[in-house]
Amino acid sequence: MYALIDCDHFFASCERVFRPDLWYRPVAVLSNNDGCVIARSPEVKSLGVKMGEPFFQCHSKLQAHQVAVFSSNFSLYADLSRRVMQTIREFIEEGGRPRVEVYSIDEAFVDVSELSIYDLSRFAHELRRRVLDRTGIPVSIGLGLTKSLAKAATHFAKRSPERIHLLHTEQRRVSALRQLDIEAVWGVGRRWAERLRRIGLERALDLAEASPERIRIAARHVYLLRLSRELRGERCIPLETSPPPRSSIRYSRTFSRPIKDEVILREAISAFAAQLGQRLRTHQRRAGSLLLWLSASSPARRSGRSAPLYYRVKLSAGLPSYTADSSSLIKLALTLYQSLSTSALSEAPSLLGRPIAWRKAGLLALDLRDDSQLELATMRPDPRRVKLSKVEDELNRQFGRGAVQIGGIPVKPLHRDSSGSIADQPWRALQSSLSPRYTTCWSDLPVVSAL
């Protein structure tokens, strides 16, 4: 038996933890650059605001209903997620074997096969209470014989007053899958759902009872076959308490406005490379090569065509040694940019204009290894750079992200535009409604006053 613990409207709940005045007020959270809605409290959902809806389309509606709107505060969300997962581990793994798989920032699978049927409900209620008491985050819990059934049970748990749902009997399994739309099944999604509907599989129960030959007509993919067996109660997807090491790590951003200035673009790429280095060190991985890509576009209304023009260039190169050092990544990233910008000037469509207004940039670290895989001395990073990176990370942990940055990256997010006035750096995420980083930055700690 598996349990899936799913944090309720997680990003919105995180914003409410340190703001009691928001407990009974609708809350919405926006994506990077405040582009679209990515988290909604139940009150916002009831207004008809859809997931991923552009903010400019629903701004008037949210304002009319006094919705508290926040920019994405991923430092806060990641730290509260860590606390939720730690609470779950302490509750379920007391002195025993690892039984928790962190599936995403707001979800975790737990192996509860050692519990009796009569203890499952009590376990779920006690776990919900403990997570809420220790973190302030409400959760829903679904329990089933397989991970797929636990995921399906969570769908009903979120609609239950108790926020708990068990699929521990055959009768409950069949009843739940008969009500569950095929698109709501874990891992199916819109495209596979369209294919499955074409062959008459409308509900989760239809997929569970379909023959392998019929499923292969929709898609020749082993995951669908395995999912069908999981929905019948056969364990096919194991619990991964120790996820496999990453084979690549990326850092990319869409700019708040297009960038033509080469100096600003070099600053952006340097900042992205520094952030990529921090991510590599967090996952204890070192990169052997680096890939840089840039993308630009031209709207249809300006070019006279029926569809916009998209242009993308990319280039990769190997690092001198396996490293997670930000300065080494910055040096190679800038070298790649110089080559890309030179080729783009001669190869990019003329409709994009000159200089090209780039809208997005990204870096991908490839050929990742950990220290145990670096046998040869030539593969190992410079010990001095390793020590410097540790000091950089420690200072940023102690004083907040961005307190210390590699040389070449502006500390203040400001530059002068063509008119000479001060403006925000366009490569930094637009966050006009960012909440404080209550748990990860000393300067953002809540202040309590007593008379």
Disulfide bonds with the S-S distance in Angstrom:
none
